[in-house]
């Protein structure tokens, strides 16, 4: 018997101390990857099985698992001491008496899935439950005795739907599809009323164990069966056999009481004991069997009462499967196999355990050679395996483990960078101390050439059988007994190459770190020219596919493919586990790649099909410590660092172990079941809801949560989801592995929540039942209420506008009446001034003219009379301006222009200055207030006076330009001009600016010596409109 120890998968260990190589420091890649050597110690033998466990820290309500059942929808159901539990691979959902009324007692002892895929459960108080429409319901049992409140320990079914219930003290109950019960006890052939177990085998026979005695159902009653030997040997447990028989575990008779276990097979009416001898001690009470199971692969599992868990391999015999726990703590209560061949174990105190065959075999480095790590591996045609390390030398694997192979070359030769097993069976060894060749068990130099004594980090055998080595002295070719070195004269840098390969035309391609990629052209090499050369500077592995495309891995730039001078690249942004990649091995339609984040596979054709869409994530199948890798970070320096064995297995260095696996084991993608919504939360509170029925709520909630899942018991984190709330989302939302959808403040309406799930192959599966969501509006959100509210608001607004307009009209009428009164008063004043004062001034002028004629002989009196007449005429003109200003009939722009024209012509003509008038032929009826007309007239008058007094001009232009609601009036002369003072001291210019400022206009003056002067008056007419004259 072999003992299989449990190994907890390791993540990235801590850093290792820096080691100095005699010939120089290790490369950055070697130091980075060599750090794997530190951390928890690696077991001498990695287990053939992987273990996982869940307990109360992971969400289980109780560590005691009494029974297990696999539902047809993929969920794993657990019968615990604290209720029924549903497990989807990641989360536990508990059904207990507080949320499931059908459960009167949280102690559930049995679970069973019948031929019709119905799920049944039995409780400690004798209740029979059935899972229907997303909830547990109690089945009413009709009969005089029924279960009598006794515990239901086991459940079985027959093809016609009949159920058999094994009870603790109420006998064996037969329940027909209508719920009618019939009790079987000693009178009907059942040895006892305490029945521990009942089951149906693959031949549809029903078996039971009652107080350690085995019985078989006959046509009407039951019949006890006796095992070979002593008839009083107790039966411990039974399980169906794959061939239609029955496995029976019995105790061993002992003077101190029954103990130990024997396994019997009942088949074709005969008993046999095919699995003897047994690995457990028969004299121990801890060796008593608690549960047995035969899985789909023909392995027989036997769990004992504290003596450990054992598995019988048909070709290998018994092995103990340990879980890194003392066997006394591992007390198993039940076993179950799922659809993927995983064994589930329910325990008394440790919760739920998962055991499955290890898909990845790990070959650990012997403990005395740690903290070194493996850097490369090779396998020849005979299946022999070698591996090189970063200082511990070369090793060969045999059935007893690793065996060191001596290399006489000093400490540097113990740093093995690359290994190559050529087609003749010779092993080529590239070390930091140069190149070696293994012949038999002797390592030797293949040539005395000094170039082969340099660090060698790449090896390749071409189609002609020649060996190429990348050394610090250049690229070396070994052809029989001839050695050629290609260095700078051949166009290559003096840097050790990291990868060498050959294209379909027989040309070599060589990658140098920091230098790029070179291609052979005859006896020389040329750099490969690409559009993005930076991606070729850190190549670690490369290979050509059947179509002549070069695929390569890089240390920091992800995965690349060279096609027709263009590099297609994929990084972690596209879905790769990391950008730091190492070895590259083609296998079938996939490329297997080692990296600092596990080993993964991609499909080249699929990558290129998606390369045009950089936002699309690529599909990656990844191996991690959960799949059996001892470490997450792989190791390596150059190519070849990994290899393929003759049987198709792949070998990759993985820190302190070499891992081996068959890639075809991972070709089949995990089955993705239709996802489903498992809970709805409104404002954080669980909303009562039954699957298949719509969710109806009243609006006003702040948050809505839809919790969903797609059960996958092996790799739930590899399931990705997308969802869409129809009625709100235009496109499905990519949720990744997240299992909850959040929405906030949804308005009233009808919605449908749709859900999809996909595995690594991205084949999307839609939920079978979309979830309708109806949000009913509150009374003030109802359409009728809102319509009535809108109408009422419209009416209120209309009434308000009507009243406001009415009041506005009234105010306007009052204003018009007031304006009319003002205009009438202005007319009266103008008329009185014109009639009374005007006539008096006229009389004064006439009298002064008469006096002037009569005193022509008196000079003094004549002058006095002339001054009186002149003053009277000046007053007359001023009076005329006042009358013009206050008369409302002149409150227009046209009147202003007419009056200004008359003044300008008279005033300038008297001064001998020509006046040119440039205004539109038709002046629009622009209203102006009296104040505006008066100030603007006086400002123009002042400007014309300045022309007469100071300019010496011969011509003056008066121009008007209309600009919508504004106009610009300018007075321009051709006089001598002046330099305008920004702070004028004279009153004339300042008065003009002040007058325009008072009426909201602007006055600007432009002048230069010898170029005349131009005065601008800019007025917005709408601001100075006179009130309409009612006359």
SVG drawing of the C-alpha trace seen along z (x, -y; Angstrom):
<svg xmlns="http://www.w3.org/2000/svg" viewBox="-58 -162 98 182">
<polyline fill="none" stroke="black" stroke-width="0.4" points="0.0,0.0 1.2,-3.5 0.4,-6.5 -0.7,-9.6 -0.1,-12.8 -2.1,-15.9 -0.3,-19.0 -1.7,-22.4 -1.2,-24.2 1.3,-27.0 1.1,-30.5 4.0,-32.8 6.6,-32.1 8.8,-34.7 12.1,-35.9 15.3,-33.9 18.7,-35.1 20.8,-36.5 23.4,-34.0 26.5,-34.9 27.6,-32.7 31.4,-32.2 31.2,-33.4 28.9,-36.3 25.5,-37.3 22.5,-35.3 20.3,-37.0 17.3,-39.0 14.9,-36.3 16.7,-33.6 16.8,-35.7 13.2,-36.5 12.0,-33.0 14.6,-31.5 12.8,-33.2 10.4,-30.4 12.8,-28.2 11.9,-29.9 8.7,-29.4 6.9,-26.4 8.7,-23.1 7.5,-20.9 6.4,-17.4 8.7,-14.6 5.7,-13.0 3.0,-15.1 -0.5,-13.6 -2.3,-11.8 -5.5,-13.5 -6.3,-17.2 -8.3,-18.2 -10.4,-21.2 -12.5,-21.8 -15.3,-24.1 -16.5,-24.6 -18.4,-27.2 -15.8,-29.9 -16.9,-29.5 -20.7,-29.8 -21.7,-26.3 -24.2,-26.6 -22.8,-23.4 -19.7,-21.3 -21.7,-18.1 -22.8,-16.8 -25.2,-13.9 -26.0,-13.3 -25.2,-14.5 -27.2,-14.7 -26.5,-16.1 -29.5,-17.9 -30.2,-17.7 -29.6,-21.5 -26.0,-21.0 -26.3,-22.2 -24.9,-20.0 -27.3,-19.6 -26.1,-19.0 -28.2,-17.6 -26.7,-19.2 -27.5,-19.5 -28.6,-23.1 -30.8,-22.7 -30.6,-22.0 -27.8,-23.7 -27.5,-24.3 -23.9,-24.7 -23.1,-26.1 -19.3,-25.6 -18.7,-29.0 -21.6,-30.0 -23.8,-28.2 -27.5,-28.9 -29.1,-27.7 -32.8,-26.6 -33.8,-26.2 -36.9,-26.5 -36.7,-30.3 -37.0,-30.7 -38.5,-27.4 -41.8,-26.6 -41.8,-23.0 -38.7,-22.3 -39.9,-21.8 -36.6,-20.4 -33.3,-21.8 -31.6,-18.4 -31.8,-16.9 -30.5,-13.3 -31.1,-12.1 -31.2,-13.2 -32.1,-11.4 -32.5,-12.1 -35.0,-9.7 -35.2,-8.4 -37.5,-11.3 -34.8,-13.8 -37.0,-14.8 -35.1,-15.7 -36.2,-14.3 -35.1,-15.0 -35.8,-13.4 -35.6,-15.2 -34.9,-14.1 -38.6,-14.6 -39.9,-12.3 -40.8,-14.9 -40.5,-14.0 -39.7,-17.1 -39.7,-17.5 -38.0,-20.3 -40.6,-21.8 -40.7,-25.1 -37.7,-26.5 -38.8,-25.7 -39.1,-22.8 -42.6,-21.5 -43.7,-18.8 -45.3,-15.7 -48.3,-14.5 -48.0,-10.8 -51.3,-8.9 -51.3,-5.9 -52.0,-4.8 -48.5,-4.9 -46.4,-6.7 -43.0,-7.8 -44.4,-8.3 -42.1,-11.3 -39.0,-9.1 -36.0,-10.1 -35.8,-9.3 -32.2,-8.0 -32.3,-7.1 -34.5,-7.3 -34.7,-5.1 -37.1,-4.8 -38.4,-2.3 -39.0,-2.7 -42.7,-3.2 -42.2,-6.2 -42.6,-4.3 -40.4,-5.7 -38.8,-3.7 -38.0,-5.4 -35.6,-3.9 -36.5,-5.2 -35.0,-5.0 -37.7,-3.0 -40.7,-3.1 -39.5,-0.4 -39.2,-0.6 -41.9,-2.7 -43.2,-2.2 -44.8,-5.5 -46.7,-5.3 -47.0,-8.2 -50.3,-9.3 -48.7,-9.5 -50.2,-6.4 -47.8,-4.6 -47.2,-1.0 -44.9,0.1 -42.6,3.1 -41.1,4.6 -40.1,8.0 -43.4,9.5 -42.6,8.6 -39.0,9.8 -37.3,6.7 -35.1,7.7 -35.7,4.6 -37.8,1.5 -34.5,-0.5 -33.4,-0.6 -30.1,-2.4 -29.9,-2.3 -32.0,-1.6 -31.0,-1.9 -31.7,-0.7 -28.9,0.9 -28.4,0.6 -30.4,3.8 -33.4,2.0 -33.3,4.3 -34.0,2.6 -31.7,3.3 -31.8,2.4 -29.7,2.6 -31.6,3.0 -29.4,3.1 -26.5,4.6 -28.5,7.2 -28.8,7.1 -32.2,7.7 -33.5,7.7 -37.0,6.8 -38.9,9.6 -42.2,9.4 -44.3,8.7 -42.1,8.7 -38.4,8.7 -35.8,11.4 -32.7,11.4 -29.4,12.4 -26.5,14.0 -22.9,13.3 -20.3,16.1 -18.9,17.2 -20.5,16.2 -24.1,15.1 -23.8,12.6 -21.2,10.4 -22.8,6.9 -23.2,5.1 -21.8,1.6 -22.9,0.0 -23.8,0.9 -23.3,-0.8 -24.4,0.1 -21.7,1.7 -21.3,0.6 -21.9,4.1 -25.4,4.2 -24.3,5.9 -23.9,4.7 -20.9,3.7 -21.3,4.7 -19.0,3.5 -19.0,5.7 -17.2,5.7 -14.7,8.2 -15.5,10.5 -13.1,9.8 -13.0,10.9 -13.2,7.2 -16.1,6.5 -16.7,5.9 -14.0,3.8 -12.2,3.6 -13.8,3.9 -14.3,6.5 -15.7,5.5 -17.9,8.0 -19.4,8.0 -22.8,9.6 -23.2,10.4 -25.3,13.0 -26.4,14.5 -22.8,15.2 -20.6,13.5 -16.9,12.6 -14.2,10.6 -12.2,9.2 -10.5,6.3 -8.7,8.2 -6.1,7.8 -6.9,4.5 -4.6,1.7 -6.3,0.9 -5.7,2.8 -8.6,5.2 -8.2,5.0 -8.9,1.3 -12.3,-0.2 -11.2,-3.2 -11.1,-0.9 -14.9,-0.4 -16.3,-1.5 -18.6,-4.6 -19.3,-4.9 -18.3,-3.1 -18.6,-4.2 -17.7,-2.8 -17.0,-5.7 -17.4,-5.8 -13.8,-4.9 -14.2,-1.6 -12.3,-2.9 -13.8,-1.8 -13.7,-4.3 -13.9,-3.3 -14.1,-5.9 -13.5,-4.6 -14.5,-5.9 -11.3,-7.8 -8.9,-5.4 -8.6,-7.4 -10.0,-7.4 -8.8,-4.6 -9.3,-4.1 -8.8,-0.9 -7.4,-1.5 -8.2,1.5 -4.6,1.7 -2.7,0.5 -4.5,1.7 -5.2,-0.1 -3.9,-3.6 -4.6,-5.8 -5.8,-9.3 -4.7,-11.6 -5.9,-15.2 -3.0,-16.4 -5.1,-15.7 -4.8,-13.0 -7.0,-10.2 -8.9,-10.3 -10.2,-13.8 -11.4,-12.7 -14.7,-11.0 -16.7,-10.6 -20.5,-10.3 -21.2,-10.1 -19.7,-9.9 -20.9,-11.1 -19.5,-11.3 -20.5,-14.1 -20.7,-14.2 -17.0,-15.1 -15.7,-12.3 -15.1,-14.4 -15.7,-12.7 -17.5,-14.7 -17.1,-13.8 -19.4,-14.8 -17.8,-14.7 -18.9,-14.8 -16.8,-17.8 -14.8,-19.1 -17.5,-20.1 -17.4,-19.4 -14.4,-17.9 -13.7,-17.6 -11.3,-14.9 -10.4,-14.6 -7.6,-13.0 -4.7,-15.3 -4.6,-16.3 -1.0,-17.6 1.8,-15.3 4.5,-17.1 8.1,-15.7 9.7,-17.6 13.3,-18.4 15.0,-16.4 14.8,-18.3 18.6,-18.4 18.9,-20.5 16.5,-23.2 16.2,-26.2 17.3,-25.6 14.7,-25.4 14.2,-23.7 15.0,-25.8 14.6,-23.3 13.5,-19.8 14.1,-17.3 12.7,-13.9 14.1,-11.5 12.4,-9.0 12.7,-6.3 10.8,-8.3 13.7,-9.2 13.3,-12.6 16.0,-15.0 15.8,-18.4 18.3,-21.2 18.5,-23.5 19.9,-26.8 22.9,-25.5 22.1,-22.0 23.1,-20.4 21.5,-17.9 18.9,-15.2 17.4,-12.2 14.0,-10.8 13.3,-7.1 10.7,-5.2 12.6,-5.9 12.8,-9.7 15.5,-12.1 19.0,-10.9 21.8,-13.4 24.0,-13.3 27.6,-14.4 29.1,-17.1 32.8,-17.7 33.1,-21.4 33.2,-23.4 30.4,-25.3 29.3,-27.2 28.3,-23.9 25.8,-23.2 23.7,-26.1 21.7,-24.4 20.0,-26.9 18.7,-24.6 18.4,-20.9 17.9,-19.3 17.4,-15.6 18.2,-15.2 16.7,-12.6 19.7,-10.2 19.0,-10.1 22.0,-12.4 21.3,-14.9 22.8,-18.3 23.3,-20.4 23.6,-24.2 25.1,-25.6 26.6,-28.8 30.0,-27.0 29.4,-26.1 27.9,-23.3 28.1,-19.6 26.9,-16.3 25.7,-13.3 26.8,-10.0 25.5,-7.1 26.2,-8.3 29.2,-10.4 29.1,-14.2 31.7,-15.6 32.6,-18.6 31.4,-18.1 34.2,-20.2 37.4,-21.9 36.3,-25.1 36.5,-27.9 33.2,-29.3 31.5,-26.2 33.0,-27.1 30.9,-30.2 27.4,-30.6 24.9,-28.7 21.2,-29.7 19.6,-28.3 19.8,-25.0 18.2,-23.8 18.4,-20.8 17.6,-21.7 16.1,-19.4 19.6,-18.4 20.4,-17.1 22.9,-19.9 23.0,-21.3 22.9,-25.1 23.9,-26.7 23.5,-30.3 26.6,-31.3 28.3,-34.5 30.8,-34.1 28.2,-33.9 25.9,-31.3 27.7,-27.9 26.8,-25.2 27.9,-21.6 27.8,-19.5 29.4,-16.1 33.0,-16.9 32.9,-20.5 32.2,-23.5 31.3,-26.9 30.8,-30.1 28.6,-32.9 29.4,-36.2 29.6,-39.9 31.1,-39.2 27.9,-37.3 25.7,-40.1 24.9,-38.8 25.5,-40.5 27.8,-39.0 25.0,-38.2 23.8,-34.7 20.7,-33.9 17.6,-32.9 15.6,-31.1 16.3,-29.5 13.9,-28.0 13.6,-27.1 11.1,-28.3 9.5,-26.0 12.2,-27.1 15.0,-25.9 16.2,-29.3 17.2,-29.8 15.6,-32.5 17.5,-33.6 16.3,-35.9 18.7,-37.9 17.6,-39.7 17.6,-43.5 18.8,-43.1 15.8,-41.7 15.2,-38.9 17.6,-37.8 16.9,-35.7 19.4,-33.6 20.2,-34.6 22.9,-32.1 25.9,-32.4 24.9,-35.7 22.0,-36.9 19.9,-40.0 17.7,-41.8 14.0,-41.2 12.3,-44.4 8.8,-44.9 6.5,-47.8 6.7,-47.5 10.3,-46.2 10.0,-46.7 7.9,-43.5 10.9,-41.4 13.4,-42.6 12.6,-40.1 11.7,-36.9 11.9,-33.8 10.4,-31.1 9.3,-30.8 8.0,-28.3 6.6,-28.2 3.1,-26.7 2.1,-24.8 1.1,-28.0 4.5,-29.6 3.5,-32.0 6.0,-32.7 4.6,-32.6 6.7,-33.8 6.6,-34.6 8.2,-37.6 9.3,-38.6 7.1,-41.6 5.3,-42.1 3.0,-39.1 2.4,-36.8 3.2,-37.7 2.7,-36.4 4.8,-37.6 2.9,-37.6 4.3,-39.4 6.4,-41.8 3.7,-42.8 3.5,-41.6 0.2,-40.8 0.4,-40.9 -1.8,-40.0 -1.2,-41.1 -2.9,-40.9 -5.2,-43.7 -6.6,-41.2 -7.1,-38.4 -3.7,-36.8 -2.9,-35.9 0.3,-37.9 2.7,-39.6 5.8,-37.7 5.8,-34.5 8.5,-31.8 8.3,-28.4 6.1,-27.8 5.0,-24.3 2.5,-23.5 0.1,-20.7 -2.8,-19.9 -4.6,-23.1 -3.3,-24.9 -0.2,-26.6 0.8,-25.8 2.7,-28.6 4.4,-28.8 4.4,-32.1 4.8,-33.8 1.0,-33.2 0.6,-29.6 0.5,-27.5 -2.1,-28.3 -3.2,-27.4 -4.6,-29.4 -5.8,-28.6 -3.7,-30.4 -6.5,-30.6 -8.9,-32.0 -6.4,-34.6 -5.8,-35.8 -9.6,-35.9 -10.0,-38.3 -6.8,-40.3 -8.7,-42.9 -10.8,-43.8 -8.4,-44.9 -11.3,-45.3 -12.3,-41.6 -10.9,-39.4 -9.3,-36.2 -10.2,-32.7 -7.5,-31.2 -7.4,-27.9 -5.2,-28.3 -3.6,-25.8 -3.1,-27.1 -2.2,-25.6 -5.8,-24.6 -5.2,-22.1 -2.1,-20.7 0.7,-23.1 3.0,-23.2 3.7,-26.9 1.9,-29.6 5.2,-31.0 7.0,-28.9 10.7,-29.1 13.1,-29.2 15.9,-31.1 16.1,-30.0 14.7,-27.7 14.2,-24.8 13.0,-25.1 10.0,-22.7 9.4,-19.6 6.9,-17.0 7.3,-13.3 6.8,-10.4 3.3,-9.8 2.3,-13.4 2.6,-14.6 4.0,-18.1 6.8,-18.9 7.3,-22.4 9.7,-23.7 7.6,-24.9 9.9,-26.2 11.2,-23.3 9.2,-20.8 8.8,-19.6 5.2,-19.3 3.8,-16.8 0.3,-16.5 -1.6,-15.2 -3.0,-18.2 -5.9,-16.2 -7.3,-16.0 -8.1,-19.7 -9.6,-19.7 -13.1,-19.2 -14.4,-22.5 -16.4,-22.4 -20.2,-22.2 -21.9,-25.5 -25.4,-25.2 -28.1,-27.8 -27.7,-30.5 -30.5,-31.4 -31.4,-34.2 -31.2,-33.0 -32.2,-36.1 -33.6,-39.5 -32.8,-42.3 -34.7,-45.6 -32.9,-48.3 -30.7,-45.5 -33.6,-43.4 -34.3,-40.0 -37.5,-40.2 -39.9,-37.2 -39.9,-35.6 -40.5,-32.2 -38.5,-31.2 -40.8,-31.3 -42.9,-34.1 -42.5,-37.9 -41.2,-40.2 -43.7,-43.0 -42.7,-46.0 -43.9,-49.5 -41.7,-52.2 -39.6,-54.3 -36.8,-51.8 -33.2,-53.1 -31.4,-50.0 -32.2,-46.7 -29.9,-43.7 -30.2,-40.5 -28.0,-37.7 -27.5,-34.9 -25.3,-31.9 -24.5,-29.0 -23.5,-26.0 -20.1,-24.6 -18.6,-22.5 -15.1,-22.3 -14.2,-25.7 -16.9,-28.3 -14.5,-31.2 -14.1,-30.3 -17.7,-31.1 -18.4,-34.5 -21.7,-36.3 -23.6,-39.0 -27.0,-40.4 -29.5,-42.9 -32.5,-44.6 -34.8,-45.0 -36.6,-48.3 -33.4,-50.0 -30.2,-48.5 -29.7,-48.8 -27.0,-46.2 -26.0,-43.3 -23.7,-44.3 -20.5,-42.3 -20.2,-41.3 -17.2,-38.9 -17.2,-36.5 -19.3,-38.9 -22.6,-37.3 -24.7,-40.3 -26.3,-43.0 -27.0,-46.4 -29.6,-49.0 -30.6,-52.3 -33.8,-54.2 -35.7,-52.4 -38.8,-54.3 -42.2,-52.5 -42.7,-50.2 -42.3,-46.6 -38.8,-45.1 -37.3,-41.7 -34.0,-40.6 -32.1,-38.4 -29.0,-36.4 -26.2,-34.6 -23.3,-32.5 -20.2,-31.1 -17.1,-29.1 -13.6,-29.6 -14.8,-28.8 -17.3,-31.7 -20.2,-29.7 -23.0,-31.7 -25.9,-29.9 -29.0,-31.9 -31.1,-31.5 -34.1,-29.3 -36.5,-31.6 -36.0,-35.4 -37.1,-37.3 -40.0,-39.7 -39.9,-42.8 -42.9,-45.1 -42.5,-48.3 -45.9,-49.7 -46.2,-53.4 -47.2,-55.2 -50.5,-57.0 -48.9,-60.3 -46.9,-58.5 -49.9,-57.0 -50.5,-58.1 -54.1,-59.3 -53.0,-61.3 -50.1,-62.8 -52.4,-63.6 -54.8,-65.3 -52.0,-67.1 -50.6,-68.3 -54.1,-69.6 -54.6,-71.3 -51.1,-72.8 -51.8,-74.0 -55.0,-75.6 -53.3,-77.3 -50.5,-78.6 -53.1,-79.8 -55.1,-81.6 -51.9,-83.1 -50.8,-84.3 -54.2,-85.7 -54.3,-87.6 -50.8,-88.8 -51.5,-89.9 -54.7,-91.6 -52.8,-93.5 -50.1,-94.4 -52.7,-95.8 -54.2,-97.8 -50.8,-99.2 -50.1,-99.9 -53.4,-101.8 -52.6,-103.8 -49.1,-104.6 -50.6,-105.6 -53.1,-107.9 -50.3,-109.4 -48.1,-109.8 -51.0,-111.4 -51.4,-113.9 -47.7,-114.6 -47.7,-115.1 -50.6,-117.4 -48.8,-119.4 -45.7,-119.5 -47.7,-120.8 -49.3,-123.4 -45.9,-124.6 -44.4,-124.7 -47.4,-126.6 -47.3,-129.1 -43.6,-129.6 -44.0,-130.1 -47.0,-132.3 -46.2,-134.4 -42.5,-134.5 -42.0,-134.3 -44.2,-137.2 -42.5,-139.3 -39.1,-138.5 -40.3,-139.4 -41.6,-142.7 -38.3,-143.4 -36.5,-142.7 -38.8,-145.1 -38.5,-147.8 -34.7,-147.5 -34.6,-147.7 -36.7,-150.8 -34.6,-152.3 -31.4,-151.4 -32.7,-153.3 -33.7,-156.4 -30.3,-156.5 -28.2,-156.0 -26.6,-159.5 -25.9,-158.4 -23.2,-155.7 -23.5,-154.6 -27.3,-154.3 -27.1,-152.6 -24.8,-149.9 -26.9,-149.4 -30.0,-148.9 -28.1,-146.5 -26.9,-144.4 -30.5,-144.3 -31.7,-143.0 -28.9,-140.4 -29.6,-139.2 -33.3,-139.0 -32.7,-137.0 -30.3,-134.6 -33.0,-134.1 -35.5,-133.5 -33.3,-130.7 -32.8,-129.2 -36.5,-129.4 -37.1,-127.7 -34.8,-124.9 -36.6,-124.5 -39.9,-124.4 -38.6,-121.8 -37.2,-119.8 -40.3,-119.6 -42.8,-119.2 -43.8,-115.5 -44.5,-115.7 -40.7,-115.8 -39.9,-112.6 -38.5,-110.8 -35.1,-110.3 -36.3,-111.9 -37.3,-115.1 -33.8,-115.2 -32.1,-114.9 -34.2,-117.6 -33.6,-120.0 -29.9,-119.2 -29.6,-119.6 -31.1,-123.0 -28.8,-124.1 -25.7,-122.7 -26.4,-124.2 -27.0,-127.7 -24.2,-127.6 -21.5,-126.2 -22.6,-128.4 -22.1,-131.5 -18.6,-130.2 -17.9,-129.5 -17.7,-125.7 -19.3,-123.3 -21.7,-120.8 -22.3,-117.4 -25.2,-115.4 -25.0,-111.6 -28.2,-110.0 -30.6,-107.4 -33.2,-108.8 -35.9,-107.2 -35.3,-107.3 -37.3,-104.6 -39.7,-105.8 -37.3,-105.4 -38.9,-106.9 -36.6,-109.1 -37.4,-110.6 -37.2,-114.4 -34.2,-114.0 -32.3,-111.9 -33.1,-114.3 -32.0,-117.3 -28.7,-115.8 -27.8,-114.4 -28.6,-117.7 -26.5,-119.7 -23.6,-117.2 -23.8,-117.6 -24.0,-121.4 -20.9,-121.4 -19.1,-119.3 -20.1,-121.7 -19.0,-124.7 -15.6,-123.1 -15.3,-122.6 -16.0,-126.3 -13.8,-127.5 -10.7,-125.2 -10.5,-123.0 -9.9,-125.4 -11.8,-122.9 -13.4,-123.5 -15.8,-120.6 -17.8,-118.7 -19.6,-115.4 -22.5,-114.4 -23.3,-110.7 -25.9,-108.4 -25.6,-104.6 -28.5,-102.4 -27.7,-99.1 -31.0,-97.5 -32.2,-98.9 -29.1,-101.2 -27.7,-104.0 -24.4,-105.8 -24.2,-109.6 -20.8,-110.9 -19.4,-114.4 -16.2,-114.5 -14.1,-117.4 -11.0,-117.8 -9.4,-120.3 -6.0,-120.4 -6.8,-117.7 -5.1,-117.2 -3.7,-114.6 -6.6,-113.6 -5.9,-113.8 -7.2,-110.7 -8.0,-113.1 -9.3,-116.3 -9.2,-119.5 -11.6,-121.5 -15.3,-121.5 -16.5,-120.9 -15.2,-117.4 -16.0,-116.4 -19.5,-117.8 -20.2,-115.7 -19.1,-112.5 -21.1,-113.3 -24.2,-114.0 -24.0,-110.7 -23.2,-108.9 -26.4,-110.3 -28.6,-108.9 -26.7,-105.5 -24.7,-106.2 -21.0,-106.6 -19.0,-109.3 -15.6,-108.7 -13.2,-111.0 -10.7,-110.1 -8.1,-112.6 -4.6,-113.0 -2.7,-116.2 -3.3,-117.1 -5.9,-114.4 -9.0,-116.0 -11.3,-114.9 -14.1,-112.5 -16.7,-112.4 -18.9,-109.3 -22.1,-109.2 -23.5,-105.7 -27.1,-105.3 -29.3,-102.3 -32.7,-103.6 -34.8,-101.0 -33.5,-102.3 -34.5,-105.9 -37.8,-105.4 -40.3,-108.0 -43.7,-106.8 -46.2,-106.6 -48.1,-109.8 -51.7,-109.1 -52.4,-111.9"/>
</svg>
